[in-house]
Amino acid sequence: MPFLTTSTLTERELINKALKKEGLKQVLSDSGITRLGEGAWHYAYLIEGEELVLRIPKKVAYEKEVVFNREELTADYAGTKAFYQHANRTGKGMCPKHYNYHISEEFTYTIESYVGKSIGLAGQTPEQSKRYGREVGEFFLALEKLDSPIPGIGYISTGEHGEIKGQYEGELSAFIREETEEYREEWEALLESSYSFDKEKVRRTGEDLISTRSVDCEKRVLTNQDTSPENMIFTSNGVRMIDPFPIIYSGTSLAANYVFNYQTLFHALHDTKRHGKNQYHLLIPQLKASAEGFVEGYTHGSKQKWNDLNVEVYLKLVTMTYEHDQLLKQEFLSREQMIRYGAKEKIQERMNIFLKELEEF
């Protein structure tokens, strides 16, 4: 197992090095190692008896060698810690209660509370998926009632003195207005393209929705962009959220990210290297039920909240369709693009699906 480390320690020695630093008892033999598996960036281990999960970063991620970068790791891990603490202020118990990390070129790790064994998406009925989705929607709504503990807007970055902050400064409304104009340009480019679809219907729908996007009513929210099923632990006591990708932005926009991903994107990407192992095309009833439950939990009966969310979901569809169009115009796709989106023939098939969804929205 290639770890992100400059040492020549074995797997058990690395685990024990972390446990010693945390004041925990050592693993006495390799048979005492309980591997939970691996994500894209980390190997994960269950620390038996302590109800903790230890994660050690991998040397290779997405088929590329990872280069140690203290600032990036600090933004990642400190951002995760801040998000977990903030998330648990909602009283929903959504995230691990304990989280700690250590960063050095010699050895890096994170350690957090074990939140339970997941039944996975495939182990759910659509009714269960809807219930879990509703819990996540209620959680996203609760996040919007809290002020962000981190300054700035955007993804988490580090400042001059190692403090964490959003990438940008400024008023959120100005960012939303600028972003809206970018969405409008993408939408117009699709309408002016050579693709055959009901452009008049898409034009009418877009004019209605884009012009009513919520701007001045939005507040800065510390929320999570990565709520894929891989990062959700579905337990008998409810759903739990791990491995977040924290971002400070409009809560409505990130809520729509969840809805669009579960309604449309995840199963559309089932034939890519990134998502192929998840077999999402076989789990469409669960995915769509989760999105439906999320909408119920997030809007909480508010027609205005539903309208604002609906606009954002439409904009996610517009920008993903436009992104596929741009990929098709490239002469060559990068390795990262191939992993995420697949070969051009797959992108073209998906493009046709998205255009149809724009027609029907």
Buried (B, 14 or more C-beta within 10 A) or exposed (E): EEBBBEEEBEBBEBBBBBBEEBEBEEBEEEEEBEEBEBBEBBBBBBBEEBEBBBBBBBEEBBEEEBEBEEEBBBBBBBBBBBBBEBBBEBEBBBBBEEBBBBBEEEBBBBBBBBBBEBBBBEEBEBEBBBBBBBBBBBBBBBBBEBEBEBEBBBBBBBEEEEEBBBEBEEEBBEBBEEBBEEBBEBBBBBBEBEBEBBBEEBBEBBEEBBEEBBBEEBBBBBBBBBBBBBBBBBBEEBBBBBBBBBBBBBBBBBBBBBBBBBBBBBBBBBBBBBBBEBEBBEBBEBBBBBBBBBBBBBBEEEEEBBEBBBBBBBBBBBBBBBBBBEBEEEEEBEEEBBBBBBEBEBBBEBBEBBBEBBEEB
